[in-house]
Amino acid sequence: MRTSRLFIVLALAPGLVGFSTSAQAETRNFELYGKIYTKWLYRNNDNAGVLSLGNPFWPDNMSGDNGVATEFELNIKGRVGDNVQAGVRIKSRFGALWQDWWENGDIRYDAENTSGESLGMNRAQYMKLRGYWIQAALPIPFVDNVLVGSSDLGMFNEWTIGKVRYIDRDNGKGIFVQGAFDEDLLRFHAAIIALPKLWVGPQWSTGVGDPLVRLPFYSQDWAYGLKLESDPYDGVKITAIGTATVDSEVDMTDPDAVGSDNASCTDELGNAIPGCERDGAVDWTNRYTNVVGTLETQIDTWDGGSFNVLLGASYQSINPDVTGNGVLLNNGVYPLVYDPDMFGAFARVRAELYDIADDTSLKFEYFNIGQHFQTIFGARREVDVLLTDGFIEGGQVATLNSANEFVDFDEAYYETVIGWHGATAILEYQSDLELSLEGTFLTYNTNAQNRDVDEKYPDFLHTDGFTDTDLYDYANVYDRGRDPRSVFRRNQDRMSAIAVLKGLWHTDLGNGLDVGLKTKFIWDSDKRSDTTDIDDYLGLMSMTRLWLTYPAADGLSLTVGGQFDYWKEDNRRGTIEQGYGDDTTTKVRPWLALAYTFDGFTLKYQFEYFYKDAQRERDDDRLFHVIRSKASLEVGW
Amino acid sequence: MKKFLTGSMTLLMVLYGGMALAGTTIEFSDPKGDDDGPGKYTYPTDAVYTPGSFDLTNVELEDAGDKVKVTVTVKAKIEDPWDSKAWDGNGFSVQMFVIHIDTDHKAGSGHKDGLPGFNVTFADDQLWDKALVISPQGKTRVQAEVTAKAAAMKKDILIPTSVSVRGRKVVATFNKSDLGGDLSKSWGYQVLVQSNEGFPDKTDFLTRKVNEFGGQHRFGGGSDYDCDPHVMDLIAGKAQGEGSEKSEQHKMLGTFKCNADGSGTRAVLQMVYPEG
């Protein structure tokens, strides 16, 4: 902080001698942090833009595979008083290509032209106030501090109100109170959080765009959270979290509401409606309510291991009068089960035994996630709620509301675990040679016959086939397999097994060559309809990756690697009426990577060739030769 | 009788040989509840800094053939809230530990200043000769930071060949050859607990700052200037985990002086010598 102050003072000093005192006074209390981030993205296709996968629903003009763009952010923090501080984050809009010289955001034409006024604000690099907060240690008994404004919502957990993804880290706004009645026995964190109008709710909305909501009223949509923590014994920690997410709308039966159904308080025959009377006030009605609670016990009293028990329950209420049925209206692409009154629960138990032999540990996890467990505000990505490596690389989330958009080809994907029931065991050896062997077996609480996926359970349209995240697209034009959110199927009788071997050998060769290996095998069986066996699915997927990383110089590491996948899927895709096909998929992906850090200059680069050969019995075969690369350069000061 | 004596001698030789081959193990304990630096430091307010995260309870250095295995234990379970594997890290996020070793116990021999950002110095007759850095950051990042910010100390800063997390423990392995010899109980040791800062100040070695008023990612209870020690916990006294070591820590870290203009003198640390 001292450096920043000095920098500002020195920067303002030349030529301002007469004002130096006041200039210092004005900047002394400013702590500044700036960052410039530049990304290059290239691929052998004809798609211009600088984000591999952008907005799936409202296509933006910044998504694409070929481009370079830069953003700048400025963080300002200051002391208001001895116990109060405040800060803001100002950041430029990302998406303008270096070639977009004169785009000014003043969109006056509906097509690209030579005016510089056609691409809109996405290409204008305008500075936006992204976050603002005030933190105060107020003299209130038992209260340590109060935060008003932006937060990443990381104080609760993935199952209730989840930490928002990194790029959204300042978008959540609320009032947060943190304190303790006793530092060991009872700490608390309470919050009231403004609901994001275009995410937390049915159809990813708190009313906007819902066909049954004429006048969206999202300014009174809030989430409430309370976390209580206690360390009753040394090494024992108990955490209880309760959250409620409430989406309200105007009660259109209230005669005072604009556009009310009962504005005149008479029915269609002209008769007075009993109890209907204008009173100058407008009532609200709940559109959607989701209550989630978890109780977690972490036990670390024994040097030989640790234990964790996490239990949770949820309740959701949908008001059908003001909530369109997105399962029906949107082909099953909907972030919740359309059940007006639904309870759900889950349990997860973990045990970790350290040093069962020299440098060897064993982890075990049992999980049982109810098919009706519902958390609309749970973490959408950048978390991992289960130990297993899972089906796709990335992590597992506990919500159907997972987010796999606004990502580049090299970023992780997240799959939902709703309905998963099984266990994982992982044997780990950690020394200069790191080895881990995972075995997971699971079946599904979502197994059912003749499930209503027309009006109640969302199936996300694409329910079949192993998911290919290397070549993912929203509309599934590449036949990329099951949507990572698709856990409900009309007919399902599924069980799966996952085996993973990971190795990383830190050798003494040269400056310390690392040799890495990861191989995964998945057995996935789904008998689907119990009336026939012609639709029985059996997938045998293997994925093997080998890489070498070498620290070529201080701050410079080079990686070369390759991956080979072979998937054999019987009855991958089809219908009972039209038949199913046996498909095989072969993928090869050699890559090069570089990471360089020097004096605050951080460069990353990845180049890969991606070959995919999908032999499809019922459809045309698909062949892909993709060359793509991504680089990023970041400096902060 | 002769057979008995012969057998006994053989057994003694085997046992002695085994003892001679067994590596030295050096262990330090630290009392709980002293993760407050010189006495008034507070944790940042963000939820990732769980109570006890920086409360050192035990350190063990073990001679393991051509390696030295270091196990650091803190009060709370070590978590990885920032997914360190995504940035080539070591399986944890928040903490950072540095073990300073005085191998010769000679006045004027070694480094007086701690690593940049810790804002500490060592007593004149207890200068450190080797510093073992256990950071969540991967080897490449740590090497780059050493080169950029501690170049004069570079040859004496050791980076582990492997790091793993086991509950409340972090286990790191170092090449013994980099240490310059077998572990010795005649050496002096000092273990500093800090927090990993991925975006450190330009002169700080991956350290999180301590301010007068704590923030979301800043410790509180210190000074806004860099005259105060940026250390949350260390070993003190005889490092046997006795309650009195808490006040000895406070006294040691409290030897700094901050003037109104930010100048001052830094805290002077003492090593712990297992053999006294």
Interface residues (C-beta under 8 A of the other chain):
Chain A: M1 R2 T3 Y33 K77 R79 D82 N83 Q85 W133 Q135 A137 D144 N145 L147 G154 M155 Q178 E183 R187 H189 D231 D234 K237 Q298 D300 G305 S306 E352 Y354 D355 D359 S361 E382 D384 A412 Q430 S431 D432 E434 H506 D508 G512 P551 D554 G555 L556 S557 A595 T597 F598 D599 G600 G636 W637
Chain B: K32 T45 D46 A47 V48 P51 K67 A76 K77 P81 D83 A86 D88 K139 T140 R141 Q143 A144 E145 V146 T147 A148 T161 S162 S164 R166 G167 R168 K169 V171 T173 N175 F199 D201 K202 T203 K209 N211 E212 F213 G215 Q216 D224 Y225 D226 G262
